[in-house]
Amino acid sequence: MLYRLTKSKFILGLKCEKALYLDVYRPKLAHFAPETLKKFREGRLFETRIKSLFPNAIDLSLQLGRQINKYPILTSQLLEQEGEINIYEAGFVFNEVLVLADVVHKSANGEISVYEIKNSLSIKDVFINDLNLQYYVISHCVDNISSFSLVYNDGNDNPVYEERLKEAQKAESNIAEKVERFKDVIQGFEPDIKPGDHCGKPYDCPYRHYCEKNNAALLEFGNSQ
C-alpha cells in the first residue's frame, strides 16, 4: 500500500515547503535540540497514560514495528471484525497519504471514534491541522465516524476531550488542496526558501541549521564577488 505523504510530513509542509522536501530526500540533515527531544519524551509518556484508559487494545506498533505498509491492512481487518475493539496506532491510507491514529475505538454497533493525544495545556493550530488531515484520510477509509476528538492535558496529566468532528468536516476541501500542493512540491526541485521567522514558529525547524549554514555560505560567496 503506497503513500507519499505522512501526517508528520504534511504538518512540516505547512510550516515550510523546503523543510518538507528535505524531510523526504535528506532526512539525515534533521537536527533536534535537547529541549525538543525532552518534549517528545514527555509527550510519549502522556500519550501512554491516556492510551491506558482504552482497555484491551491492540497496539499495532508492537505487532508490526516499522512495517508501516502493513498498518492499514491490519487496521482494516481488525475493524471488519464483530464487536467492540480499541486500536493503538491504527493505520489508514487515502490519496497517497498515510496517517496513524493514536487511538481508534469501534463500538459494538460499528461506530468509529478517533482520538488524537497531545501533551499540551491548550489547543494549538498545529494540532487542529493534524486532526483535520487525519479526518480527511480516515473518512475515506471507514464509514460511521461518530466522534473525532483532540485529547490534551489539564495540567495534572488528566485528559481533556475536545470534539472536533464538525470542524474537521468543514476543513476537508482545504486539506485536499494542501495535499495536492505538497505532492507537487516533493516531485520538483528543492524550494528556494530563505531562513526567517517561520523557522522557529510554532516550533524550531529540524532543518534550520542546514538552511542557515547554506544561506550564510551564499551571502559570503556573494560578498566576495
C-alpha positions, 0 to 999 in steps of 0.5 A: 500500500503506497503513500507519499505523504505522512501526517508528520510530513504534511504538518512540516509542509505547512510550516515550510515547503523546503523543510518538507522536501528535505524531510523526504530526500535528506532526512539525515540533515534533521537536527533536534535540540535537547529541549525538543527531544525532552518534549517528545519524551514527555509527550510519549509518556502522556500519550501512554497514560491516556492510551491506558484508559482504552482497555484491551487494545491492540497496539499495532506498533508492537505487532508490526514495528516499522512495517508501516505498509502493513498498518492499514491492512491490519487496521482494516481487518481488525475493524471488519471484525464483530464487536467492540475493539480499541486500536493503538496506532491504527493505520489508514491510507487515502490519496497517497497519504498515510496517517496513524491514529493514536487511538481508534475505538469501534463500538459494538454497533460499528461506530468509529471514534478517533482520538488524537493525544497531545501533551499540551495545556491548550489547543494549538493550530498545529494540532487542529491541522493534524486532526483535520488531515487525519479526518480527511484520510480516515473518512475515506477509509471507514464509514460511521465516524461518530466522534473525532476528538483532540485529547490534551492535558489539564495540567495534572496529566488528566485528559481533556476531550475536545470534539472536533468532528464538525470542524474537521468536516468543514476543513476537508476541501482545504486539506485536499488542496494542501495535499495536492500542493505538497505532492507537487512540491516533493516531485520538483526541485528543492524550494528556494526558501530563505531562513526567517521567522517561520523557522522557529514558529510554532516550533524550531525547524529540524532543518534550520541549521542546514538552511542557515549554514547554506544561506550564510555560505551564499551571502559570503560567496556573494560578498566576495564577488 
